[in-house]
């Protein structure tokens, strides 16, 4: 699943939902969640595998402890990351149809 968005939309979502690099309120609309999670994905290196604990630790730097689990699920739903079937290893999705702007 991929949403297209402009730089203006990105800036507006970041302005409305983030302060000092932390999400102050999780938007209800999926497109806005997608925009925030593409920002989150910029923290990771393509081709590197991360443990679930590493993903959780990074999510907690941006999202509250009440929101990070749901956002981890959205990373997979939005196809920004792939993971092993047991959920212990994650990596950026490098498929051509998924773009994470750096």
N, C-alpha and C positions, 0 to 999 in steps of 0.2 A: 504494500500500500504506500503510495507516495502522493503527497500534496505539493502542488506548485505554489510558490509564493514569491513576492517581490521583495526587494531590499527594504522598501518602505513598510510593507507588512511585517517583516522581520523586526525592524526597528521599533515599530509600534507595539508588537507583542512583548518584546524585551522591556520596553519602557513601562508598559502597563503591568507586567507580571513579575518583573525582577528588580531587585535592589542589591547593589554591591555583589553581583554574581550569584545571588541566591533567589530562588523562586519564593515570592511572598504570597502568592495565591495560584493554585493550579487552575488553569482555564477549563471551562466545561466543554468547549468546542474542540474536537479532535484536531483540526487543522492547527490551532494554536498550541496544543500539546506537542504536535509534530514539530513545529517551529522550535519550541523550547528544547525538545530532545535532539534536534539536529545541532543545536548549540552545545548540548551535553556531549554529543558524539565527537565533537572537535577535540576533546581531551585525550582521545585514544589514537594509537598508531595502527595503520593498516598493516595486516599481516601478523600482528602480534595477538597471542591468545591471553585472555584474562580470566582469572577465577571469579566465581560468583561473589566472593568476599571483596575482591578488588572493585568490581562493578558496584556493589553495595556501598563501599566506602566512598567512591566518587559520587554516587547518587546522593549520599547524605551531605556532601559539600554543597549541593545545589537544591535539594528537596528536603522537606521535613521528614522526620522519622515516621509520620503518619502517611506519607505519600510515596516513599521511595519504592516500595514493593510493586505498587500499581504501575509506576513509571518504568520499572524494570520489565514488566510484562509488555508495556507499550513499545519498548525498544525492539522487541521481537515482532509484535503485531505490525508495527510500522516498517519492519524489515530493515531497520538501521543496523541491527546486530543479528548474528546467527549464534546458535548455541548447540552444545551436545544434547542428546536426548535426555540425559540425566540432569541437565541444567547446571553442571559444575564448571563448564568452560564456555567463554563468550569471545567473539571476535567481530570486528566491523564487517558488515556485509559489503563485499567488493564487487557484487554483480553490477554490470554495466547500467542497468536500469535504476539503480539506487545511487543517489548522489548525496554525499555529505560534504558541503562546501567547507574548505579549510581557510 
